[in-house]
Amino acid sequence: MDAWVHYNLAFTQTIWAFTQVINAQTHYRLDYPDLALVLALVRGGSLARAAALLKVDVSTVFRAVRRLEAALGQALFEKSRVGYLPTTLARTLAEQAECAELALEAARIGVEQGGEVISGTVRLTCTDSVLHALLLPALAHFMPTYPALTLELSTSNDFANLSRRDADIALRLTRSPPEHLVGRRLGVVSYRVCASASYGQSNDTDDLTQLNWIAPDDFLPDHPTVAWRRQHLPGVRPSYRCNSLLAVTELVRAGLGVAALPDFLIEPAAGIVPLSETLEGCDTSLWLLTRPDCRALRSVVTLFDELAQAIRLPG
């Protein structure tokens, strides 16, 4: 059975259970136009914006809301100076309306494409630097072919998200991924000392100890570049510490100093140039990881395979 059919069945069961409660109290049977009305007013926050979303006039929306509230026997919105504020019931109905909206869109796509539709939500986690330099270009390449697939993206520097089932897929820089995860090695990542072109020109020296260092010590104390700097430049104290590697890169780009950066963030065209050869002992790997139980989910497997094809590093 196609993914969108499963989604429709799940949605139908949820709506049926919810409407049974409503019907038991009011004998009124909700239908999709009721849900669309509530969703439009929750999204719009005013009669005018809801009318624009529904492509009707304001008076039609006003009368429809009044009729629905009378039929349900309880208020859906509270009128305030900032607009129409949804009650708990209205927010619940709006959430169900969004599920219906997604299910209908998946069904339409299935009819148009005449085949299987990959739908549902996949939660993906990675570091901000991987998101910026590697993941976003990959998503832009293949995601338009999956209009019914929804991604929830989060940036993090540990594996706890997958372990706690907060995420389904992770892109991680590591030499040894946790044994309880399964995945694919996408390539090797090397590091080099880098600076902006202007900083390199104004500080023309081979003595790295004389340069201003930018480092991620506070949030990645065991990062291979931190270990390298402490071993080879023990007297250096960073002038700047940042809570993300992407922030380190932006400070380098701004000409504030030097840092050891992964090769996928070194962009000579954007003004970041290497000052050294590859740092010995700093190589790591980019891993695409998931939980074993996720391999039974078509949406996760599809995204996993697409990322494995779209993100390729040397080695």
ChimeraX commands (.cxc) that place a marker at each C-alpha (Angstrom):
marker #1 position 0.00,0.00,0.00 radius 0.5
marker #1 position 1.39,3.40,-0.94 radius 0.5
marker #1 position 2.78,5.71,1.74 radius 0.5
marker #1 position 0.09,8.34,1.20 radius 0.5
marker #1 position -2.64,5.74,1.59 radius 0.5
marker #1 position -1.17,4.78,4.97 radius 0.5
marker #1 position -1.09,8.46,5.87 radius 0.5
marker #1 position -4.71,8.94,4.80 radius 0.5
marker #1 position -5.83,5.95,6.86 radius 0.5
marker #1 position -3.98,7.20,9.92 radius 0.5
marker #1 position -5.44,10.66,9.47 radius 0.5
marker #1 position -8.96,9.29,8.96 radius 0.5
marker #1 position -8.71,7.25,12.14 radius 0.5
marker #1 position -7.52,10.29,14.09 radius 0.5
marker #1 position -10.30,12.50,12.75 radius 0.5
marker #1 position -12.89,9.79,13.38 radius 0.5
marker #1 position -11.82,9.42,17.02 radius 0.5
marker #1 position -11.80,13.16,17.52 radius 0.5
marker #1 position -15.16,13.76,15.86 radius 0.5
marker #1 position -16.74,10.97,17.88 radius 0.5
marker #1 position -16.04,13.02,21.01 radius 0.5
marker #1 position -17.48,16.13,19.42 radius 0.5
marker #1 position -20.48,14.29,18.04 radius 0.5
marker #1 position -21.23,12.72,21.39 radius 0.5
marker #1 position -21.53,16.19,22.89 radius 0.5
marker #1 position -23.12,18.15,20.07 radius 0.5
marker #1 position -24.47,15.69,17.46 radius 0.5
marker #1 position -22.71,17.85,14.88 radius 0.5
marker #1 position -20.54,16.06,12.33 radius 0.5
marker #1 position -17.41,18.00,11.37 radius 0.5
marker #1 position -16.36,17.97,7.75 radius 0.5
marker #1 position -13.30,19.16,5.85 radius 0.5
marker #1 position -14.64,22.69,5.07 radius 0.5
marker #1 position -15.07,23.21,8.85 radius 0.5
marker #1 position -11.44,22.26,9.44 radius 0.5
marker #1 position -10.27,24.45,6.56 radius 0.5
marker #1 position -12.19,27.38,8.02 radius 0.5
marker #1 position -10.63,26.98,11.47 radius 0.5
marker #1 position -7.15,26.51,10.00 radius 0.5
marker #1 position -7.45,29.66,7.87 radius 0.5
marker #1 position -8.49,31.77,10.87 radius 0.5
marker #1 position -5.75,30.30,13.07 radius 0.5
marker #1 position -3.16,31.02,10.38 radius 0.5
marker #1 position -4.53,34.43,9.46 radius 0.5
marker #1 position -5.40,35.68,12.92 radius 0.5
marker #1 position -8.09,37.96,11.50 radius 0.5
marker #1 position -11.25,37.69,9.45 radius 0.5
marker #1 position -9.69,39.60,6.55 radius 0.5
marker #1 position -6.61,37.37,6.29 radius 0.5
marker #1 position -8.68,34.21,6.71 radius 0.5
marker #1 position -11.02,35.40,3.94 radius 0.5
marker #1 position -8.04,35.99,1.67 radius 0.5
marker #1 position -6.71,32.47,2.36 radius 0.5
marker #1 position -10.12,30.93,1.65 radius 0.5
marker #1 position -10.79,33.27,-1.29 radius 0.5
marker #1 position -14.17,34.38,0.06 radius 0.5
marker #1 position -15.40,37.65,1.54 radius 0.5
marker #1 position -15.07,38.64,5.20 radius 0.5
marker #1 position -18.77,38.35,5.97 radius 0.5
marker #1 position -18.76,34.74,4.76 radius 0.5
marker #1 position -15.98,33.84,7.18 radius 0.5
marker #1 position -17.71,35.66,10.04 radius 0.5
marker #1 position -21.04,33.89,9.48 radius 0.5
marker #1 position -19.35,30.50,9.02 radius 0.5
marker #1 position -17.44,30.80,12.29 radius 0.5
marker #1 position -20.58,31.85,14.15 radius 0.5
marker #1 position -22.52,28.90,12.73 radius 0.5
marker #1 position -19.75,26.43,13.57 radius 0.5
marker #1 position -19.42,27.67,17.15 radius 0.5
marker #1 position -23.19,27.45,17.58 radius 0.5
marker #1 position -23.22,23.91,16.19 radius 0.5
marker #1 position -20.38,22.81,18.48 radius 0.5
marker #1 position -21.82,24.58,21.48 radius 0.5
marker #1 position -18.55,26.23,22.43 radius 0.5
marker #1 position -16.30,29.08,21.36 radius 0.5
marker #1 position -13.44,28.50,18.93 radius 0.5
marker #1 position -11.93,32.00,19.03 radius 0.5
marker #1 position -11.68,34.91,21.40 radius 0.5
marker #1 position -11.89,38.38,19.87 radius 0.5
marker #1 position -9.12,40.71,21.02 radius 0.5
marker #1 position -7.44,43.91,19.90 radius 0.5
marker #1 position -4.74,41.88,18.15 radius 0.5
marker #1 position -7.21,39.68,16.28 radius 0.5
marker #1 position -8.90,36.33,16.71 radius 0.5
marker #1 position -7.18,34.18,19.34 radius 0.5
marker #1 position -7.81,30.41,19.03 radius 0.5
marker #1 position -9.08,28.39,21.96 radius 0.5
marker #1 position -7.57,25.02,22.81 radius 0.5
marker #1 position -10.25,23.33,20.72 radius 0.5
marker #1 position -9.49,25.56,17.72 radius 0.5
marker #1 position -5.77,24.81,17.94 radius 0.5
marker #1 position -6.52,21.07,18.07 radius 0.5
marker #1 position -8.81,21.32,15.06 radius 0.5
marker #1 position -6.17,23.34,13.19 radius 0.5
marker #1 position -3.57,20.63,13.81 radius 0.5
marker #1 position -5.92,18.02,12.40 radius 0.5
marker #1 position -6.66,20.29,9.44 radius 0.5
marker #1 position -2.95,20.48,8.65 radius 0.5
marker #1 position -2.79,16.67,8.67 radius 0.5
marker #1 position -5.71,16.59,6.24 radius 0.5
marker #1 position -4.03,19.20,4.07 radius 0.5
marker #1 position -0.83,17.13,3.85 radius 0.5
marker #1 position -2.75,13.92,3.16 radius 0.5
marker #1 position -4.74,15.54,0.37 radius 0.5
marker #1 position -1.60,17.01,-1.17 radius 0.5
marker #1 position 0.10,13.60,-1.09 radius 0.5
marker #1 position -2.97,12.06,-2.74 radius 0.5
marker #1 position -2.99,14.70,-5.49 radius 0.5
marker #1 position 0.71,14.17,-6.15 radius 0.5
marker #1 position 0.15,10.42,-6.32 radius 0.5
marker #1 position -2.57,10.88,-8.94 radius 0.5
marker #1 position -0.48,13.33,-10.96 radius 0.5
marker #1 position 2.65,11.18,-10.87 radius 0.5
marker #1 position 0.75,7.96,-11.35 radius 0.5
marker #1 position 2.93,6.05,-8.91 radius 0.5
marker #1 position 4.36,5.77,-5.45 radius 0.5
marker #1 position 4.59,8.92,-3.34 radius 0.5
marker #1 position 7.12,9.29,-0.53 radius 0.5
marker #1 position 5.43,11.23,2.25 radius 0.5
marker #1 position 5.69,11.81,5.99 radius 0.5
marker #1 position 8.13,13.65,8.26 radius 0.5
marker #1 position 11.81,12.82,8.73 radius 0.5
marker #1 position 13.87,14.42,11.50 radius 0.5
marker #1 position 17.48,15.13,10.56 radius 0.5
marker #1 position 20.30,16.46,12.73 radius 0.5
marker #1 position 23.79,17.71,11.88 radius 0.5
marker #1 position 26.24,20.41,12.89 radius 0.5
marker #1 position 25.70,23.93,11.62 radius 0.5
marker #1 position 28.83,23.78,9.45 radius 0.5
marker #1 position 27.69,20.54,7.76 radius 0.5
marker #1 position 24.22,22.02,7.28 radius 0.5
marker #1 position 25.58,25.14,5.63 radius 0.5
marker #1 position 28.27,23.65,3.41 radius 0.5
marker #1 position 27.09,20.11,2.59 radius 0.5
marker #1 position 23.46,19.42,3.48 radius 0.5
marker #1 position 21.71,22.46,2.03 radius 0.5
marker #1 position 23.21,22.07,-1.47 radius 0.5
marker #1 position 22.22,18.39,-1.42 radius 0.5
marker #1 position 18.64,19.13,-0.35 radius 0.5
marker #1 position 18.28,21.80,-3.02 radius 0.5
marker #1 position 19.30,19.17,-5.57 radius 0.5
marker #1 position 16.81,16.39,-4.81 radius 0.5
marker #1 position 14.08,17.60,-2.42 radius 0.5
marker #1 position 11.94,19.22,-5.17 radius 0.5
marker #1 position 11.25,15.68,-6.41 radius 0.5
marker #1 position 9.64,14.81,-3.05 radius 0.5
marker #1 position 6.97,17.48,-2.50 radius 0.5
marker #1 position 5.06,15.33,0.01 radius 0.5
marker #1 position 8.12,14.72,2.22 radius 0.5
marker #1 position 8.61,17.03,5.22 radius 0.5
marker #1 position 11.97,17.57,6.94 radius 0.5
marker #1 position 12.55,18.74,10.49 radius 0.5
marker #1 position 16.15,19.99,10.75 radius 0.5
marker #1 position 18.11,20.58,13.96 radius 0.5
marker #1 position 21.74,21.44,14.58 radius 0.5
marker #1 position 23.62,19.63,17.32 radius 0.5
marker #1 position 27.13,18.37,18.04 radius 0.5
marker #1 position 26.40,15.03,19.72 radius 0.5
marker #1 position 24.77,11.69,19.03 radius 0.5
marker #1 position 22.18,11.99,21.80 radius 0.5
marker #1 position 19.47,13.05,19.38 radius 0.5
marker #1 position 19.45,9.66,17.66 radius 0.5
marker #1 position 19.95,7.77,20.91 radius 0.5
marker #1 position 16.92,9.48,22.46 radius 0.5
marker #1 position 14.93,8.99,19.23 radius 0.5
marker #1 position 14.75,12.78,18.79 radius 0.5
marker #1 position 16.04,12.35,15.23 radius 0.5
marker #1 position 15.90,9.74,12.49 radius 0.5
marker #1 position 19.05,10.59,10.50 radius 0.5
marker #1 position 22.31,12.27,11.47 radius 0.5
marker #1 position 25.25,13.62,9.49 radius 0.5
marker #1 position 28.25,13.53,11.80 radius 0.5
marker #1 position 32.00,14.16,11.66 radius 0.5
marker #1 position 33.60,11.36,13.66 radius 0.5
marker #1 position 36.30,8.71,13.47 radius 0.5
marker #1 position 34.22,6.08,15.26 radius 0.5
marker #1 position 30.41,6.36,15.19 radius 0.5
marker #1 position 28.44,4.70,18.01 radius 0.5
marker #1 position 28.03,0.96,17.52 radius 0.5
marker #1 position 24.27,1.07,18.13 radius 0.5
marker #1 position 23.78,3.17,14.97 radius 0.5
marker #1 position 23.98,2.02,11.36 radius 0.5
marker #1 position 25.21,4.09,8.48 radius 0.5
marker #1 position 27.53,4.87,5.64 radius 0.5
marker #1 position 30.91,6.61,5.51 radius 0.5
marker #1 position 30.71,9.44,2.97 radius 0.5
marker #1 position 34.39,10.36,2.87 radius 0.5
marker #1 position 37.37,11.86,4.66 radius 0.5
marker #1 position 37.54,15.41,6.02 radius 0.5
marker #1 position 40.94,17.09,6.40 radius 0.5
marker #1 position 41.83,20.33,8.19 radius 0.5
marker #1 position 44.18,23.20,7.40 radius 0.5
marker #1 position 45.04,26.49,9.08 radius 0.5
marker #1 position 43.16,29.23,7.24 radius 0.5
marker #1 position 42.72,32.98,7.18 radius 0.5
marker #1 position 41.01,35.59,5.08 radius 0.5
marker #1 position 43.03,36.80,2.10 radius 0.5
marker #1 position 43.38,40.25,3.68 radius 0.5
marker #1 position 44.53,38.90,7.06 radius 0.5
marker #1 position 47.07,36.63,5.37 radius 0.5
marker #1 position 48.51,39.52,3.39 radius 0.5
marker #1 position 48.80,41.82,6.39 radius 0.5
marker #1 position 50.32,39.09,8.59 radius 0.5
marker #1 position 52.88,37.56,6.25 radius 0.5
marker #1 position 54.66,35.22,8.64 radius 0.5
marker #1 position 55.32,31.50,8.95 radius 0.5
marker #1 position 55.21,31.72,12.74 radius 0.5
marker #1 position 51.65,30.65,13.59 radius 0.5
marker #1 position 52.15,31.57,17.24 radius 0.5
marker #1 position 52.21,35.26,16.26 radius 0.5
marker #1 position 48.69,35.17,14.78 radius 0.5
marker #1 position 45.31,35.69,16.41 radius 0.5
marker #1 position 43.62,32.31,16.82 radius 0.5
marker #1 position 39.91,31.59,16.64 radius 0.5
marker #1 position 38.84,28.31,18.21 radius 0.5
marker #1 position 35.87,26.17,19.31 radius 0.5
marker #1 position 37.34,25.08,22.65 radius 0.5
marker #1 position 34.26,25.78,24.73 radius 0.5
marker #1 position 31.85,23.48,22.91 radius 0.5
marker #1 position 34.23,20.93,21.35 radius 0.5
marker #1 position 37.11,20.47,23.82 radius 0.5
marker #1 position 38.14,17.15,22.23 radius 0.5
marker #1 position 37.93,18.30,18.62 radius 0.5
marker #1 position 40.98,17.04,16.64 radius 0.5
marker #1 position 41.98,20.60,15.68 radius 0.5
marker #1 position 41.95,21.65,19.34 radius 0.5
marker #1 position 44.15,18.69,20.22 radius 0.5
marker #1 position 46.49,19.53,17.32 radius 0.5
marker #1 position 46.85,23.17,18.39 radius 0.5
marker #1 position 47.51,22.25,22.00 radius 0.5
marker #1 position 50.17,19.75,20.93 radius 0.5
marker #1 position 51.94,21.79,18.25 radius 0.5
marker #1 position 51.28,25.33,19.53 radius 0.5
marker #1 position 51.04,24.89,23.32 radius 0.5
marker #1 position 51.72,28.54,24.05 radius 0.5
marker #1 position 48.88,29.85,21.91 radius 0.5
marker #1 position 45.77,31.15,23.65 radius 0.5
marker #1 position 42.84,31.82,21.29 radius 0.5
marker #1 position 41.79,35.44,20.95 radius 0.5
marker #1 position 38.23,34.36,20.10 radius 0.5
marker #1 position 36.17,31.37,21.19 radius 0.5
marker #1 position 32.92,30.51,19.43 radius 0.5
marker #1 position 30.10,28.09,20.16 radius 0.5
marker #1 position 30.00,26.70,16.62 radius 0.5
marker #1 position 32.44,25.87,13.86 radius 0.5
marker #1 position 30.39,27.93,11.43 radius 0.5
marker #1 position 30.85,30.95,13.69 radius 0.5
marker #1 position 34.60,30.25,13.74 radius 0.5
marker #1 position 34.54,30.29,9.94 radius 0.5
marker #1 position 32.68,33.60,9.80 radius 0.5
marker #1 position 35.20,35.24,12.14 radius 0.5
marker #1 position 38.00,33.99,9.89 radius 0.5
marker #1 position 36.17,35.37,6.86 radius 0.5
marker #1 position 35.86,38.72,8.64 radius 0.5
marker #1 position 39.66,38.93,8.95 radius 0.5
marker #1 position 39.87,38.58,12.72 radius 0.5
marker #1 position 42.44,35.81,12.80 radius 0.5
marker #1 position 43.25,32.23,11.81 radius 0.5
marker #1 position 41.65,28.87,12.58 radius 0.5
marker #1 position 41.94,25.21,11.65 radius 0.5
marker #1 position 39.00,24.59,9.31 radius 0.5
marker #1 position 37.67,21.50,7.52 radius 0.5
marker #1 position 38.32,21.44,3.81 radius 0.5
marker #1 position 34.63,21.71,2.93 radius 0.5
marker #1 position 34.54,25.16,4.57 radius 0.5
marker #1 position 37.65,26.51,2.81 radius 0.5
marker #1 position 36.40,28.77,0.04 radius 0.5
marker #1 position 39.11,30.80,-1.73 radius 0.5
marker #1 position 36.42,32.39,-3.91 radius 0.5
marker #1 position 34.71,33.64,-0.74 radius 0.5
marker #1 position 37.94,35.01,0.70 radius 0.5
marker #1 position 39.12,32.13,2.92 radius 0.5
marker #1 position 42.55,30.76,1.96 radius 0.5
marker #1 position 44.72,28.02,3.47 radius 0.5
marker #1 position 47.97,28.99,5.20 radius 0.5
marker #1 position 49.21,25.45,5.80 radius 0.5
marker #1 position 49.23,21.97,4.35 radius 0.5
marker #1 position 46.83,19.35,5.69 radius 0.5
marker #1 position 47.24,19.06,9.46 radius 0.5
marker #1 position 48.68,15.68,10.38 radius 0.5
marker #1 position 46.54,13.56,12.68 radius 0.5
marker #1 position 43.40,15.70,12.26 radius 0.5
marker #1 position 41.63,13.72,9.57 radius 0.5
marker #1 position 38.13,12.54,10.43 radius 0.5
marker #1 position 35.22,11.04,8.50 radius 0.5
marker #1 position 31.75,12.22,7.56 radius 0.5
marker #1 position 29.16,9.60,8.48 radius 0.5
marker #1 position 25.51,9.31,7.48 radius 0.5
marker #1 position 23.79,7.52,10.37 radius 0.5
marker #1 position 20.38,6.25,11.39 radius 0.5
marker #1 position 18.82,3.96,13.99 radius 0.5
marker #1 position 18.28,0.29,13.07 radius 0.5
marker #1 position 14.51,0.60,13.57 radius 0.5
marker #1 position 14.33,3.42,11.01 radius 0.5
marker #1 position 15.35,1.11,8.17 radius 0.5
marker #1 position 11.75,-0.06,7.98 radius 0.5
marker #1 position 10.47,3.47,7.26 radius 0.5
marker #1 position 10.26,4.24,3.56 radius 0.5
marker #1 position 10.58,8.01,4.07 radius 0.5
marker #1 position 13.78,7.62,6.13 radius 0.5
marker #1 position 15.32,5.07,3.74 radius 0.5
marker #1 position 14.55,7.31,0.76 radius 0.5
marker #1 position 16.14,10.38,2.32 radius 0.5
marker #1 position 19.11,8.33,3.55 radius 0.5
marker #1 position 19.79,6.96,0.06 radius 0.5
marker #1 position 19.42,10.38,-1.59 radius 0.5
marker #1 position 21.87,11.97,0.85 radius 0.5
marker #1 position 24.34,9.15,0.34 radius 0.5
marker #1 position 24.30,9.84,-3.40 radius 0.5
marker #1 position 24.30,13.65,-3.17 radius 0.5
marker #1 position 27.06,14.11,-0.57 radius 0.5
marker #1 position 30.39,12.67,-1.65 radius 0.5
marker #1 position 33.76,13.62,-0.18 radius 0.5
marker #1 position 37.26,12.44,-1.21 radius 0.5
marker #1 position 38.47,9.25,0.36 radius 0.5
marker link #1:1,2 radius 0.2
marker link #1:2,3 radius 0.2
marker link #1:3,4 radius 0.2
marker link #1:4,5 radius 0.2
marker link #1:5,6 radius 0.2
marker link #1:6,7 radius 0.2
marker link #1:7,8 radius 0.2
marker link #1:8,9 radius 0.2
marker link #1:9,10 radius 0.2
marker link #1:10,11 radius 0.2
marker link #1:11,12 radius 0.2
marker link #1:12,13 radius 0.2
marker link #1:13,14 radius 0.2
marker link #1:14,15 radius 0.2
marker link #1:15,16 radius 0.2
marker link #1:16,17 radius 0.2
marker link #1:17,18 radius 0.2
marker link #1:18,19 radius 0.2
marker link #1:19,20 radius 0.2
marker link #1:20,21 radius 0.2
marker link #1:21,22 radius 0.2
marker link #1:22,23 radius 0.2
marker link #1:23,24 radius 0.2
marker link #1:24,25 radius 0.2
marker link #1:25,26 radius 0.2
marker link #1:26,27 radius 0.2
marker link #1:27,28 radius 0.2
marker link #1:28,29 radius 0.2
marker link #1:29,30 radius 0.2
marker link #1:30,31 radius 0.2
marker link #1:31,32 radius 0.2
marker link #1:32,33 radius 0.2
marker link #1:33,34 radius 0.2
marker link #1:34,35 radius 0.2
marker link #1:35,36 radius 0.2
marker link #1:36,37 radius 0.2
marker link #1:37,38 radius 0.2
marker link #1:38,39 radius 0.2
marker link #1:39,40 radius 0.2
marker link #1:40,41 radius 0.2
marker link #1:41,42 radius 0.2
marker link #1:42,43 radius 0.2
marker link #1:43,44 radius 0.2
marker link #1:44,45 radius 0.2
marker link #1:45,46 radius 0.2
marker link #1:46,47 radius 0.2
marker link #1:47,48 radius 0.2
marker link #1:48,49 radius 0.2
marker link #1:49,50 radius 0.2
marker link #1:50,51 radius 0.2
marker link #1:51,52 radius 0.2
marker link #1:52,53 radius 0.2
marker link #1:53,54 radius 0.2
marker link #1:54,55 radius 0.2
marker link #1:55,56 radius 0.2
marker link #1:56,57 radius 0.2
marker link #1:57,58 radius 0.2
marker link #1:58,59 radius 0.2
marker link #1:59,60 radius 0.2
marker link #1:60,61 radius 0.2
marker link #1:61,62 radius 0.2
marker link #1:62,63 radius 0.2
marker link #1:63,64 radius 0.2
marker link #1:64,65 radius 0.2
marker link #1:65,66 radius 0.2
marker link #1:66,67 radius 0.2
marker link #1:67,68 radius 0.2
marker link #1:68,69 radius 0.2
marker link #1:69,70 radius 0.2
marker link #1:70,71 radius 0.2
marker link #1:71,72 radius 0.2
marker link #1:72,73 radius 0.2
marker link #1:73,74 radius 0.2
marker link #1:74,75 radius 0.2
marker link #1:75,76 radius 0.2
marker link #1:76,77 radius 0.2
marker link #1:77,78 radius 0.2
marker link #1:78,79 radius 0.2
marker link #1:79,80 radius 0.2
marker link #1:80,81 radius 0.2
marker link #1:81,82 radius 0.2
marker link #1:82,83 radius 0.2
marker link #1:83,84 radius 0.2
marker link #1:84,85 radius 0.2
marker link #1:85,86 radius 0.2
marker link #1:86,87 radius 0.2
marker link #1:87,88 radius 0.2
marker link #1:88,89 radius 0.2
marker link #1:89,90 radius 0.2
marker link #1:90,91 radius 0.2
marker link #1:91,92 radius 0.2
marker link #1:92,93 radius 0.2
marker link #1:93,94 radius 0.2
marker link #1:94,95 radius 0.2
marker link #1:95,96 radius 0.2
marker link #1:96,97 radius 0.2
marker link #1:97,98 radius 0.2
marker link #1:98,99 radius 0.2
marker link #1:99,100 radius 0.2
marker link #1:100,101 radius 0.2
marker link #1:101,102 radius 0.2
marker link #1:102,103 radius 0.2
marker link #1:103,104 radius 0.2
marker link #1:104,105 radius 0.2
marker link #1:105,106 radius 0.2
marker link #1:106,107 radius 0.2
marker link #1:107,108 radius 0.2
marker link #1:108,109 radius 0.2
marker link #1:109,110 radius 0.2
marker link #1:110,111 radius 0.2
marker link #1:111,112 radius 0.2
marker link #1:112,113 radius 0.2
marker link #1:113,114 radius 0.2
marker link #1:114,115 radius 0.2
marker link #1:115,116 radius 0.2
marker link #1:116,117 radius 0.2
marker link #1:117,118 radius 0.2
marker link #1:118,119 radius 0.2
marker link #1:119,120 radius 0.2
marker link #1:120,121 radius 0.2
marker link #1:121,122 radius 0.2
marker link #1:122,123 radius 0.2
marker link #1:123,124 radius 0.2
marker link #1:124,125 radius 0.2
marker link #1:125,126 radius 0.2
marker link #1:126,127 radius 0.2
marker link #1:127,128 radius 0.2
marker link #1:128,129 radius 0.2
marker link #1:129,130 radius 0.2
marker link #1:130,131 radius 0.2
marker link #1:131,132 radius 0.2
marker link #1:132,133 radius 0.2
marker link #1:133,134 radius 0.2
marker link #1:134,135 radius 0.2
marker link #1:135,136 radius 0.2
marker link #1:136,137 radius 0.2
marker link #1:137,138 radius 0.2
marker link #1:138,139 radius 0.2
marker link #1:139,140 radius 0.2
marker link #1:140,141 radius 0.2
marker link #1:141,142 radius 0.2
marker link #1:142,143 radius 0.2
marker link #1:143,144 radius 0.2
marker link #1:144,145 radius 0.2
marker link #1:145,146 radius 0.2
marker link #1:146,147 radius 0.2
marker link #1:147,148 radius 0.2
marker link #1:148,149 radius 0.2
marker link #1:149,150 radius 0.2
marker link #1:150,151 radius 0.2
marker link #1:151,152 radius 0.2
marker link #1:152,153 radius 0.2
marker link #1:153,154 radius 0.2
marker link #1:154,155 radius 0.2
marker link #1:155,156 radius 0.2
marker link #1:156,157 radius 0.2
marker link #1:157,158 radius 0.2
marker link #1:158,159 radius 0.2
marker link #1:159,160 radius 0.2
marker link #1:160,161 radius 0.2
marker link #1:161,162 radius 0.2
marker link #1:162,163 radius 0.2
marker link #1:163,164 radius 0.2
marker link #1:164,165 radius 0.2
marker link #1:165,166 radius 0.2
marker link #1:166,167 radius 0.2
marker link #1:167,168 radius 0.2
marker link #1:168,169 radius 0.2
marker link #1:169,170 radius 0.2
marker link #1:170,171 radius 0.2
marker link #1:171,172 radius 0.2
marker link #1:172,173 radius 0.2
marker link #1:173,174 radius 0.2
marker link #1:174,175 radius 0.2
marker link #1:175,176 radius 0.2
marker link #1:176,177 radius 0.2
marker link #1:177,178 radius 0.2
marker link #1:178,179 radius 0.2
marker link #1:179,180 radius 0.2
marker link #1:180,181 radius 0.2
marker link #1:181,182 radius 0.2
marker link #1:182,183 radius 0.2
marker link #1:183,184 radius 0.2
marker link #1:184,185 radius 0.2
marker link #1:185,186 radius 0.2
marker link #1:186,187 radius 0.2
marker link #1:187,188 radius 0.2
marker link #1:188,189 radius 0.2
marker link #1:189,190 radius 0.2
marker link #1:190,191 radius 0.2
marker link #1:191,192 radius 0.2
marker link #1:192,193 radius 0.2
marker link #1:193,194 radius 0.2
marker link #1:194,195 radius 0.2
marker link #1:195,196 radius 0.2
marker link #1:196,197 radius 0.2
marker link #1:197,198 radius 0.2
marker link #1:198,199 radius 0.2
marker link #1:199,200 radius 0.2
marker link #1:200,201 radius 0.2
marker link #1:201,202 radius 0.2
marker link #1:202,203 radius 0.2
marker link #1:203,204 radius 0.2
marker link #1:204,205 radius 0.2
marker link #1:205,206 radius 0.2
marker link #1:206,207 radius 0.2
marker link #1:207,208 radius 0.2
marker link #1:208,209 radius 0.2
marker link #1:209,210 radius 0.2
marker link #1:210,211 radius 0.2
marker link #1:211,212 radius 0.2
marker link #1:212,213 radius 0.2
marker link #1:213,214 radius 0.2
marker link #1:214,215 radius 0.2
marker link #1:215,216 radius 0.2
marker link #1:216,217 radius 0.2
marker link #1:217,218 radius 0.2
marker link #1:218,219 radius 0.2
marker link #1:219,220 radius 0.2
marker link #1:220,221 radius 0.2
marker link #1:221,222 radius 0.2
marker link #1:222,223 radius 0.2
marker link #1:223,224 radius 0.2
marker link #1:224,225 radius 0.2
marker link #1:225,226 radius 0.2
marker link #1:226,227 radius 0.2
marker link #1:227,228 radius 0.2
marker link #1:228,229 radius 0.2
marker link #1:229,230 radius 0.2
marker link #1:230,231 radius 0.2
marker link #1:231,232 radius 0.2
marker link #1:232,233 radius 0.2
marker link #1:233,234 radius 0.2
marker link #1:234,235 radius 0.2
marker link #1:235,236 radius 0.2
marker link #1:236,237 radius 0.2
marker link #1:237,238 radius 0.2
marker link #1:238,239 radius 0.2
marker link #1:239,240 radius 0.2
marker link #1:240,241 radius 0.2
marker link #1:241,242 radius 0.2
marker link #1:242,243 radius 0.2
marker link #1:243,244 radius 0.2
marker link #1:244,245 radius 0.2
marker link #1:245,246 radius 0.2
marker link #1:246,247 radius 0.2
marker link #1:247,248 radius 0.2
marker link #1:248,249 radius 0.2
marker link #1:249,250 radius 0.2
marker link #1:250,251 radius 0.2
marker link #1:251,252 radius 0.2
marker link #1:252,253 radius 0.2
marker link #1:253,254 radius 0.2
marker link #1:254,255 radius 0.2
marker link #1:255,256 radius 0.2
marker link #1:256,257 radius 0.2
marker link #1:257,258 radius 0.2
marker link #1:258,259 radius 0.2
marker link #1:259,260 radius 0.2
marker link #1:260,261 radius 0.2
marker link #1:261,262 radius 0.2
marker link #1:262,263 radius 0.2
marker link #1:263,264 radius 0.2
marker link #1:264,265 radius 0.2
marker link #1:265,266 radius 0.2
marker link #1:266,267 radius 0.2
marker link #1:267,268 radius 0.2
marker link #1:268,269 radius 0.2
marker link #1:269,270 radius 0.2
marker link #1:270,271 radius 0.2
marker link #1:271,272 radius 0.2
marker link #1:272,273 radius 0.2
marker link #1:273,274 radius 0.2
marker link #1:274,275 radius 0.2
marker link #1:275,276 radius 0.2
marker link #1:276,277 radius 0.2
marker link #1:277,278 radius 0.2
marker link #1:278,279 radius 0.2
marker link #1:279,280 radius 0.2
marker link #1:280,281 radius 0.2
marker link #1:281,282 radius 0.2
marker link #1:282,283 radius 0.2
marker link #1:283,284 radius 0.2
marker link #1:284,285 radius 0.2
marker link #1:285,286 radius 0.2
marker link #1:286,287 radius 0.2
marker link #1:287,288 radius 0.2
marker link #1:288,289 radius 0.2
marker link #1:289,290 radius 0.2
marker link #1:290,291 radius 0.2
marker link #1:291,292 radius 0.2
marker link #1:292,293 radius 0.2
marker link #1:293,294 radius 0.2
marker link #1:294,295 radius 0.2
marker link #1:295,296 radius 0.2
marker link #1:296,297 radius 0.2
marker link #1:297,298 radius 0.2
marker link #1:298,299 radius 0.2
marker link #1:299,300 radius 0.2
marker link #1:300,301 radius 0.2
marker link #1:301,302 radius 0.2
marker link #1:302,303 radius 0.2
marker link #1:303,304 radius 0.2
marker link #1:304,305 radius 0.2
marker link #1:305,306 radius 0.2
marker link #1:306,307 radius 0.2
marker link #1:307,308 radius 0.2
marker link #1:308,309 radius 0.2
marker link #1:309,310 radius 0.2
marker link #1:310,311 radius 0.2
marker link #1:311,312 radius 0.2
marker link #1:312,313 radius 0.2
marker link #1:313,314 radius 0.2
marker link #1:314,315 radius 0.2
view
